């Protein structure tokens, strides 16, 4: 490749990287708010489109001991990473115990739920595509 081609590629990359401003959000600056659908569940938005993130949002959830999230579906996929605690995740007709370091992919439309049978608060990160997400509770 010639130097001109390398320079052009570098300039294109620089132009793209400058369209989005870097963001640093300190954990202590994130406000966790209760989630209406489940008592004992809190959500803090770490980064999303309001910060200029073009594609994904990252959220932190905390689930109190003895709490559960009802069976539901989402219109968008989401990936999760368990930060702390141990809890049960229901996926379809199966239940799985997850602990810190475990990761999940929950495809759009898959029924899922959470139950914290432990004595400690559980926490996980959840990444989702930006945009609308329709959440439907399953009866």
Secondary structure as UniProt FT lines:
FT   HELIX           3..19
FT   HELIX           27..29
FT   STRAND          33..34
FT   TURN            36..37
FT   TURN            39..40
FT   STRAND          41..47
FT   HELIX           49..51
FT   STRAND          56..63
FT   TURN            65..66
FT   STRAND          68..74
FT   STRAND          78..84
FT   STRAND          86..91
FT   TURN            92..93
FT   STRAND          94..99
FT   TURN            100..101
FT   STRAND          103..106
FT   TURN            108..109
FT   STRAND          112..115
FT   STRAND          122..129
FT   STRAND          135..137
//
